[in-house]
Amino acid sequence: MDFWSRNILSIQRGTGSGFIWDDKGHVVTNYHVIAGASEAMIRLSDGKEYKAALVGASPMHDLAVLKIGDGPKRHPLPLGTSHDLRVGQKTFAIGNPFGLDWTLTTGIVSALDRSLTEESGSVIEHLIQTDAAVNLGNSGGPLLDSAGRLIELSTAHQEHLPGSVLPCRWIQSTA
């Protein structure tokens, strides 16, 4: 993307979002963001890039955990819960939609317990639907509650479907 024009016509393959899970350098994203990749680079909010290694994955849940090497102290997101979400609750999605990094959108929980059939035919169940804008490049980014706590992982945008997110409890079992 051209910095001055913000041209988003060419988005690097595998571009997505993620977030720091713990102070040991684990980063959570969607599996489809890194699937088939021979290497991964992670750019943090300070603009510095780090090589990352895949350390865990659940393709069934479209979930991947990467680890970045030594560097400055990492600050993980505080964890919230997804089991007590209610339709209408305020949400905030952070991501890299269309290559436009560090974008924040707001919305509400639109529905609970949705399912999504992926291109491969596999079905991801028990998703939470939000009307916060979740576009190409948001995949792997966090969905936060109004207190700034991680409640979900944005995933699998398809043009004809609303944004969907993976429950935080799935992340905990993979990370």
Secondary structure as GFF3:
##gff-version 3
##sequence-region A 1 175
A	DSSP	beta_strand	19	20	.	.	.	ID=ss1
A	DSSP	beta_strand	26	29	.	.	.	ID=ss2
A	DSSP	alpha_helix	31	34	.	.	.	ID=ss3
A	DSSP	beta_strand	40	43	.	.	.	ID=ss4
A	DSSP	beta_strand	49	58	.	.	.	ID=ss5
A	DSSP	three_ten_helix	59	61	.	.	.	ID=ss6
A	DSSP	beta_strand	63	68	.	.	.	ID=ss7
A	DSSP	beta_strand	90	95	.	.	.	ID=ss8
A	DSSP	three_ten_helix	97	99	.	.	.	ID=ss9
A	DSSP	beta_strand	103	117	.	.	.	ID=ss10
A	DSSP	beta_strand	123	130	.	.	.	ID=ss11
A	DSSP	beta_strand	142	144	.	.	.	ID=ss12
A	DSSP	beta_strand	150	155	.	.	.	ID=ss13
A	DSSP	beta_strand	163	167	.	.	.	ID=ss14
A	DSSP	alpha_helix	168	174	.	.	.	ID=ss15
###
